Amino acid sequence: MNAVIADHSPVAIWKRAIQPERAGFAPAEARAILRLRLSPLDLSRADELAAKAQAGKLAAEEAREMEDYVAIGGALEFLKSKARLSLKR
């Protein structure tokens, strides 16, 4: 019996929801999605958390915060991938 074990992480759930390997956005929608960015404040905080993680000095609350940044960044990249694919077709 072959059991499929699904990844239930936020990033995996977003990937299944967005389906970045499939086009589906109208050109105007795709261009708008490609303009989405994390704010400079969020980018700075994510960099700070990553540096603390590499140094082994990340507190538990900061680890959860970093997981949120990873999930949101992943979802944004899945959307952008789908947008780029949509513009190619």
N, C-alpha and C positions, 0 to 999 in steps of 0.2 A: 504494500500500500504506500503510495507516494503522498506525503502530506506537504502542502504548501505553507510555508511559514511567512506570514506577511510582516513586514517591518511597520511598526505602529508609531514610529517617531514622527514628530511634527513635520520634518522635512519630507519624509516618505509619503505622508498623507497629502501634503501639498502637491508633491510630484504626481501622485495618482489623480488628484483633483484637477490639476492644470493640464496634464498630459502635454508636456512641452515638445514631444516628438510629433505632434499633430498640429498642422496649421489650423486656423479658425478665426483669426481676427481680420476685420476689414482693414485696409491700408491706414486709414486715419487712426483707428484704434491702436494698431501696431506701433505707429510712430509715437503716439501719446505714451504708450507703455515704455517704449525705449527711452523716453525722457525722465522716467522715474529714477530717483536717486535717494539714498539715505542722506539725511541732513549732515552738515559738517560736524555738528555736536554729536550725533550718533556715531559717525565714523571715528571721531576722536575717542569716544568712550569705548567703542569696540576695540580699537587699537590698544587702549590702556588695559582693558581686560585681557587681551591676547598676550601682552607683555607680562602681566602678572601671572598668567597661566604658565607661560614658558619658564618663568622664574620659580614656579611652584608656590606662589604666594596668593593664590586665589581663594577667597573665603567662599563658604557654601552659597551664600546669597549672590555673590558675584558670579559663581559658576552657573547658577540658574539664569542670571541676567545674560551671560554669554550665550547660553543655549538659546535664549530668545533671539538674540542677534543672529545667530547661525540659522535658526528657522526662518526668520524674516528675510535674511539675505538669500537663503536658498529659494524661497518662494519667489522673490523678486527676480532671481536669475532664471527660474523656470518660466516665468511670464515673459521675460525678455527673449529667451530662446524660442518660445512659441511665436512671439512677435516677429523675430527675424525670419523664421521659417515662413510665416504668413506673408511677409513682404517678398519673399523669393518666388511665390506662386502667383 
